[in-house]
């Protein structure tokens, strides 16, 4: 009995369909004004913002205390939450990264980030981002650290973390074209 050979044309067609299906699964960007989930990038003011990780910090843990040296623990009923993000400039000219952020819960309560020392190598600083670079800068301690992002520190009431989803609002100083003045990211906590 002769063995039949697979039809190469059919195999190639199946492979192309599989590639097309899986390519849509890893959405890496959105349109201005779209709300995205943590891990996806969103455009604002000529930059693309990506929140890599949001988590409660335990300052008794050596790694976590290194992100905010000398910071006191959160008071009872509150927690310290780190939002690790990146703002990348893909253009050929300098862009200004956002300097205003807030978290909003489903009850409409807003929480501003705490100020971190300028010399903190993990702190998000905003300001000018050179062409083809990011905040945190390529090669910096924050960029090469385990989170790959710069830190925004929030002290949140534990009750607010039950009012999910929590949204990080990135307020841009500048918008381009029809771009809205802020971007929204649903945090995964």
Backbone bond lengths (Angstrom), bond angles and torsions (degrees), N, CA, C in turn:
res aa  C-N    CA-C-N  psi(-1)  N-CA   C-N-CA  omega(-1)  CA-C   N-CA-C  phi
1 X - - - 1.451 - - 1.521 108.98 -
2 X 1.289 117.31 130.97 1.463 122.20 -177.86 1.520 109.68 -80.65
3 X 1.296 113.30 139.07 1.483 119.51 176.50 1.508 110.55 -82.08
4 X 1.331 116.65 135.65 1.458 118.76 178.51 1.523 109.62 -87.36
5 X 1.291 114.35 142.42 1.467 120.24 178.57 1.513 108.74 -92.31
6 X 1.340 116.60 143.52 1.468 118.40 178.88 1.525 111.04 -64.19
7 X 1.277 115.25 146.44 1.456 121.67 178.13 1.525 107.87 -76.26
8 X 1.329 117.87 109.66 1.467 122.70 -177.02 1.521 112.21 -62.25
9 X 1.296 118.10 -35.13 1.461 121.02 179.08 1.526 110.13 -63.48
10 X 1.334 116.51 -43.24 1.465 120.03 179.07 1.523 111.02 -65.76
11 X 1.326 117.06 -41.76 1.470 120.68 178.43 1.527 111.35 -62.25
12 X 1.317 116.77 -42.23 1.473 120.45 178.30 1.522 110.90 -63.77
13 X 1.329 116.98 -39.76 1.472 120.47 179.50 1.527 110.25 -64.40
14 X 1.341 116.58 -42.40 1.467 120.34 178.97 1.523 109.97 -63.98
15 X 1.320 117.59 -42.41 1.467 121.45 179.18 1.522 111.02 -61.60
16 X 1.325 117.77 -41.83 1.464 120.73 179.36 1.520 111.79 -65.58
17 X 1.320 117.81 -38.84 1.462 121.28 177.48 1.530 109.74 -63.39
18 X 1.339 116.92 -44.40 1.472 120.79 179.21 1.521 111.16 -61.30
19 X 1.325 117.65 -43.62 1.463 121.02 178.78 1.526 109.78 -61.54
20 X 1.322 117.33 -43.22 1.470 121.11 179.58 1.511 112.26 -62.75
21 X 1.325 116.86 -41.75 1.463 120.60 179.93 1.520 110.47 -65.20
22 X 1.337 117.17 -48.00 1.457 119.90 -176.67 1.519 112.72 -73.24
23 X 1.314 118.11 -24.91 1.464 119.99 177.75 1.526 110.85 -64.75
24 X 1.318 118.00 -33.02 1.455 121.66 179.75 1.519 113.40 -76.31
25 X 1.323 117.64 -15.11 1.470 120.78 -176.86 1.519 112.75 -74.00
26 X 1.293 118.27 -31.80 1.453 120.99 -175.26 1.513 112.32 -102.11
27 X 1.296 117.55 57.86 1.464 121.88 -179.31 1.517 109.39 -53.02
28 X 1.334 116.29 122.27 1.463 119.06 -175.35 1.523 112.52 -105.29
29 X 1.298 117.84 -6.17 1.454 118.48 -179.37 1.519 109.50 -156.06
30 X 1.316 114.76 175.61 1.452 121.01 179.99 1.522 109.12 -145.31
31 X 1.292 114.70 179.31 1.456 121.13 176.68 1.527 109.11 -87.63
32 X 1.329 117.86 152.52 1.466 119.74 176.31 1.524 110.88 -53.44
33 X 1.311 116.14 134.30 1.449 121.86 178.45 1.515 114.34 93.00
34 X 1.346 117.66 -15.18 1.465 120.06 177.00 1.528 109.12 -73.36
35 X 1.329 116.21 140.01 1.455 120.63 172.21 1.519 107.44 -82.82
36 X 1.337 116.82 132.92 1.460 121.10 -179.36 1.524 110.06 -119.69
37 X 1.306 115.78 162.02 1.451 122.18 175.06 1.527 108.45 -88.09
38 X 1.315 114.49 157.21 1.457 121.54 174.99 1.534 109.03 -51.15
39 X 1.318 116.00 137.19 1.455 121.20 -179.52 1.514 113.43 102.04
40 X 1.345 117.75 -18.32 1.458 121.50 177.79 1.517 109.38 -103.83
41 X 1.320 116.59 151.26 1.459 119.40 -179.41 1.520 110.34 -91.07
42 X 1.329 114.53 155.87 1.456 120.88 178.82 1.524 108.99 -140.52
43 X 1.343 117.86 138.16 1.465 120.43 -178.25 1.520 112.57 -83.06
44 X 1.328 114.90 144.56 1.461 121.11 174.08 1.526 109.17 -165.12
45 X 1.303 116.41 124.03 1.459 121.73 174.48 1.519 115.19 58.98
46 X 1.322 117.28 35.05 1.457 120.57 178.60 1.519 113.93 83.78
47 X 1.319 117.13 4.05 1.461 121.93 178.41 1.525 108.63 -121.06
48 X 1.327 115.61 164.11 1.465 121.73 172.45 1.517 106.74 -116.87
49 X 1.336 116.24 123.44 1.462 122.93 -178.43 1.530 108.95 -102.31
50 X 1.322 115.48 135.02 1.454 121.55 176.71 1.525 108.42 -132.61
51 X 1.332 117.20 123.69 1.460 121.62 171.92 1.526 105.63 -91.57
52 X 1.341 115.64 115.96 1.461 120.26 -178.41 1.523 112.18 -82.86
53 X 1.332 116.29 -37.82 1.458 119.40 -170.81 1.527 109.53 -159.23
54 X 1.320 116.04 141.68 1.462 122.32 171.03 1.511 106.33 -130.73
55 X 1.326 117.07 128.34 1.456 118.84 178.45 1.515 111.19 -157.26
56 X 1.331 114.05 157.80 1.459 119.72 176.33 1.522 107.89 -73.80
57 X 1.331 115.97 136.07 1.464 121.10 179.20 1.522 109.59 -95.80
58 X 1.314 115.47 138.75 1.459 123.25 175.50 1.525 106.89 -111.50
59 X 1.320 117.25 103.90 1.461 120.21 -174.15 1.525 113.23 -70.59
60 X 1.334 117.42 -6.98 1.471 120.16 172.84 1.525 110.80 -81.32
61 X 1.315 116.15 -12.94 1.456 122.77 177.08 1.537 108.05 -86.56
62 X 1.329 116.29 134.31 1.472 120.73 -175.21 1.531 112.45 -60.00
63 X 1.318 117.45 -44.33 1.469 119.31 -179.74 1.527 110.77 -62.37
64 X 1.330 116.78 -48.33 1.463 120.34 -177.36 1.525 112.01 -64.64
65 X 1.323 118.25 -40.01 1.466 119.89 179.61 1.531 110.64 -66.71
66 X 1.337 117.19 -25.16 1.462 120.44 176.81 1.519 113.36 -68.85
67 X 1.317 116.99 -23.65 1.465 120.12 178.21 1.525 111.65 -73.17
68 X 1.326 116.72 -30.97 1.466 121.07 -177.55 1.535 109.25 -136.70
69 X 1.333 117.77 68.13 1.463 120.01 -176.26 1.529 112.26 -57.82
70 X 1.341 115.30 134.28 1.457 121.23 177.21 1.519 114.48 79.61
71 X 1.316 118.45 -1.27 1.467 121.26 -179.18 1.522 109.57 -76.24
72 X 1.306 116.41 139.63 1.469 121.31 177.42 1.520 110.20 -75.55
73 X 1.336 115.75 153.76 1.461 120.01 175.62 1.527 109.59 -66.53
74 X 1.305 115.43 158.67 1.470 120.51 177.99 1.524 109.10 -67.44
75 X 1.322 117.28 146.10 1.476 120.44 177.60 1.533 110.37 -67.75
76 X 1.333 117.48 165.20 1.472 120.49 178.57 1.531 111.01 -54.84
77 X 1.322 114.86 139.07 1.463 120.52 179.52 1.516 113.82 85.81
78 X 1.335 117.40 0.18 1.466 121.69 179.55 1.523 109.25 -131.86
79 X 1.315 116.09 163.02 1.453 122.31 177.40 1.516 110.18 -139.51
80 X 1.319 115.38 153.26 1.465 121.24 174.58 1.521 108.30 -94.51
81 X 1.315 115.56 127.89 1.454 121.12 -178.71 1.524 109.30 -121.84
82 X 1.314 114.96 131.02 1.451 121.46 176.44 1.508 110.35 -100.13
83 X 1.323 115.98 129.20 1.458 122.21 172.48 1.524 105.02 -110.07
84 X 1.330 116.28 116.79 1.464 121.54 -177.31 1.525 107.84 -104.41
85 X 1.334 115.50 117.71 1.454 120.23 -174.41 1.512 111.86 -137.04
86 X 1.317 113.17 169.62 1.457 121.81 179.32 1.527 107.42 -136.58
87 X 1.329 115.93 142.20 1.466 122.36 174.00 1.518 107.04 -122.95
88 X 1.333 117.45 113.41 1.469 121.17 -174.46 1.521 111.86 -111.36
89 X 1.311 113.57 136.83 1.452 123.04 177.90 1.522 107.44 -103.51
90 X 1.315 117.27 110.31 1.458 120.74 -179.27 1.523 112.27 -96.75
91 X 1.329 116.89 1.19 1.467 120.71 -176.93 1.534 111.08 -86.79
92 X 1.322 114.72 179.34 1.464 121.35 179.44 1.516 112.74 -96.48
93 X 1.342 117.94 7.98 1.462 120.45 176.92 1.529 109.51 -133.93
94 X 1.318 116.48 159.28 1.464 120.96 -178.10 1.530 110.41 -63.02
95 X 1.331 115.74 144.09 1.466 121.83 176.82 1.525 108.32 -127.51
96 X 1.319 116.26 156.63 1.471 121.86 -178.58 1.530 108.97 -101.11
97 X 1.340 115.33 119.17 1.463 120.65 178.79 1.530 109.82 -77.79
98 X 1.312 116.07 149.33 1.464 122.65 -179.25 1.523 110.88 -58.74
99 X 1.323 115.02 147.79 1.466 120.23 176.69 1.524 111.63 -122.54
100 X 1.350 117.07 1.09 1.470 121.01 178.63 1.518 109.88 -120.83
101 X 1.325 114.14 130.62 1.461 121.92 179.50 1.517 108.06 -141.42
102 X 1.312 116.21 154.27 1.464 120.22 167.95 1.523 108.49 -156.04
103 X 1.326 115.29 152.94 1.456 122.24 173.60 1.515 106.82 -102.91
104 X 1.332 115.60 137.19 1.465 120.87 177.25 1.522 108.47 -124.73
105 X 1.350 115.86 134.49 1.462 119.69 176.56 1.528 109.43 -95.05
106 X 1.329 116.86 179.77 1.468 120.68 -176.37 1.523 113.03 -71.35
107 X 1.333 117.68 -10.60 1.461 121.38 176.97 1.529 111.68 -91.03
108 X 1.341 116.62 -1.41 1.456 120.84 -179.25 1.522 113.82 87.20
109 X 1.334 117.64 5.15 1.465 120.45 177.31 1.522 109.10 -75.61
110 X 1.334 115.06 137.56 1.472 120.97 -178.33 1.515 110.24 -114.85
111 X 1.331 114.62 144.28 1.460 121.46 -178.91 1.529 108.78 -133.20
112 X 1.331 114.86 127.28 1.463 121.89 -179.08 1.529 109.69 -91.67
113 X 1.333 118.32 150.91 1.467 119.66 177.12 1.524 111.20 -72.50
114 X 1.319 115.65 154.08 1.460 121.20 175.04 1.520 108.59 -79.23
115 X 1.314 116.02 148.89 1.451 119.96 175.65 1.519 109.86 -74.18
116 X 1.305 116.76 136.53 1.463 121.84 176.68 1.520 108.74 -113.00
117 X 1.313 115.83 151.58 1.462 121.12 -177.98 1.533 110.73 -58.83
118 X 1.317 115.53 139.57 1.466 121.83 -179.87 1.533 111.18 -57.68
119 X 1.337 116.72 -32.12 1.465 119.93 -178.07 1.531 113.01 -83.51
120 X 1.333 118.08 -2.63 1.462 120.95 177.93 1.535 108.27 -69.32
121 X 1.346 118.31 117.19 1.467 120.04 -175.39 1.529 114.10 -69.61
122 X 1.330 117.84 -12.25 1.462 120.80 179.84 1.527 112.45 -98.60
123 X 1.320 117.97 -14.01 1.467 121.99 -174.24 1.528 111.67 -69.00
124 X 1.320 115.23 140.88 1.458 121.90 171.61 1.524 107.21 -75.70
125 X 1.342 116.23 131.00 1.464 119.64 -176.89 1.521 114.15 -113.64
126 X 1.305 118.73 -21.43 1.459 119.78 -177.43 1.516 111.03 67.70
127 X 1.316 116.38 -159.21 1.465 120.54 179.64 1.516 112.04 83.18
128 X 1.336 114.87 -158.32 1.463 120.80 -175.08 1.520 112.91 -69.58
129 X 1.330 115.16 133.45 1.468 121.47 176.01 1.528 106.59 -119.36
130 X 1.340 116.72 118.60 1.467 120.06 -179.06 1.528 112.29 -60.27
131 X 1.334 116.59 160.18 1.462 120.03 177.19 1.527 111.18 -56.28
132 X 1.326 115.71 142.93 1.466 122.97 176.75 1.527 112.30 55.31
133 X 1.317 117.20 37.76 1.460 121.84 178.78 1.519 108.65 -141.94
134 X 1.316 115.98 178.29 1.460 121.44 -175.35 1.519 110.74 -136.72
135 X 1.324 115.50 166.96 1.466 124.03 165.82 1.520 104.52 -113.92
136 X 1.327 120.50 110.67 1.453 127.84 8.52 1.530 111.58 -74.38
137 X 1.317 114.23 151.08 1.467 121.55 -177.19 1.527 111.32 -61.83
138 X 1.322 115.79 147.27 1.461 121.23 175.45 1.525 109.08 -57.33
139 X 1.327 115.83 132.46 1.461 121.29 178.85 1.514 114.54 87.24
140 X 1.345 118.29 -7.10 1.463 120.98 -179.69 1.525 110.25 -73.78
141 X 1.325 116.20 163.74 1.454 121.50 178.60 1.530 110.78 -59.26
142 X 1.327 117.69 -43.14 1.466 120.94 179.70 1.529 111.10 -63.27
143 X 1.318 116.94 -41.99 1.464 120.63 -178.06 1.529 110.70 -69.41
144 X 1.311 118.22 -33.21 1.457 121.46 -178.85 1.520 113.19 -91.81
145 X 1.346 117.44 -5.35 1.458 121.78 -179.15 1.521 111.89 -73.11
146 X 1.329 116.76 179.82 1.467 120.75 -175.90 1.526 114.24 -64.25
147 X 1.315 118.87 -23.54 1.463 120.53 -178.96 1.523 112.56 -96.75
148 X 1.315 118.20 -17.04 1.471 125.31 -178.33 1.518 113.35 62.63
149 X 1.326 118.05 11.39 1.451 120.47 -177.07 1.507 112.84 -131.58
150 X 1.328 115.16 164.72 1.462 122.32 175.18 1.527 108.21 -84.87
151 X 1.321 116.57 151.68 1.459 123.15 -171.62 1.517 113.31 -97.25
152 X 1.344 114.99 130.53 1.458 123.00 162.94 1.521 104.76 -110.22
153 X 1.330 117.49 130.42 1.460 121.88 -176.96 1.522 110.02 -109.15
154 X 1.328 116.33 127.20 1.455 122.36 179.27 1.527 109.43 -122.70
155 X 1.328 116.33 138.23 1.464 121.26 170.34 1.526 106.08 -103.30
156 X 1.332 116.05 111.47 1.461 120.65 -175.19 1.521 110.67 -114.48
157 X 1.327 117.35 140.95 1.461 119.34 170.37 1.533 108.11 -62.77
158 X 1.315 117.09 137.51 1.460 119.72 -179.38 1.523 111.21 -59.05
159 X 1.333 117.45 -32.29 1.461 120.93 178.12 1.529 111.22 -62.32
160 X 1.330 118.02 -33.56 1.466 121.34 -179.42 1.526 110.84 -66.46
161 X 1.337 117.07 -29.45 1.463 119.18 -179.12 1.528 111.50 -70.77
162 X 1.328 117.00 -13.55 1.465 121.01 174.78 1.525 111.27 -83.80
163 X 1.326 117.57 -16.50 1.465 122.60 -179.47 1.527 109.62 -92.22
164 X 1.325 114.99 63.02 1.451 121.15 -176.00 1.517 110.81 -95.31
165 X 1.317 116.06 155.99 1.447 126.04 10.33 1.530 111.85 -82.09
166 X 1.318 114.58 145.68 1.461 120.48 172.84 1.524 107.61 -87.85
167 X 1.322 115.74 138.84 1.458 120.34 -178.73 1.521 110.15 -118.08
168 X 1.331 114.98 132.82 1.457 120.74 172.05 1.523 106.96 -91.71
169 X 1.336 115.53 125.74 1.465 121.05 176.55 1.520 107.39 -105.26
170 X 1.321 114.85 125.96 1.463 122.70 178.21 1.514 105.66 -105.37
171 X 1.318 116.86 114.75 1.454 121.91 -176.03 1.522 108.27 -98.78
172 X 1.319 116.22 114.72 1.456 121.32 -177.33 1.509 111.94 -84.71
173 X 1.299 115.49 144.50 1.451 120.29 176.00 1.513 111.09 -78.14
174 X 1.327 115.02 -28.59 1.460 120.63 -177.45 1.513 108.32 -133.85
175 X 1.318 116.02 144.43 1.459 119.24 173.25 1.525 107.84 -124.96
176 X 1.322 115.18 156.07 1.450 120.31 -178.34 1.516 109.48 -115.13
177 X 1.304 116.44 130.73 1.454 120.78 177.55 1.515 111.52 60.57
178 X 1.331 116.24 -127.01 1.463 122.52 -178.93 1.525 111.98 -90.82
179 X 1.313 117.53 11.62 1.458 121.55 -176.40 1.523 110.85 -66.24
180 X 1.333 118.05 133.64 1.468 119.64 177.79 1.524 110.53 -68.27
181 X 1.338 117.86 160.75 1.456 120.90 -175.41 1.527 114.19 -78.86
182 X 1.341 117.93 1.10 1.458 118.66 175.93 1.522 110.36 -149.84
183 X 1.339 113.80 159.44 1.463 121.73 176.85 1.525 107.51 -121.00
184 X 1.327 116.59 152.56 1.454 122.13 -176.95 1.509 110.46 -126.51
185 X 1.350 115.31 132.38 1.464 121.73 179.37 1.529 107.94 -125.62
186 X 1.328 116.99 127.95 1.457 121.90 175.26 1.526 107.76 -80.23
187 X 1.336 115.27 120.27 1.465 120.36 -176.40 1.528 110.99 -83.10
188 X 1.304 115.01 146.46 1.459 121.51 -178.43 1.526 110.11 -102.64
189 X 1.346 115.51 77.09 1.468 118.40 175.68 1.518 108.94 -126.26
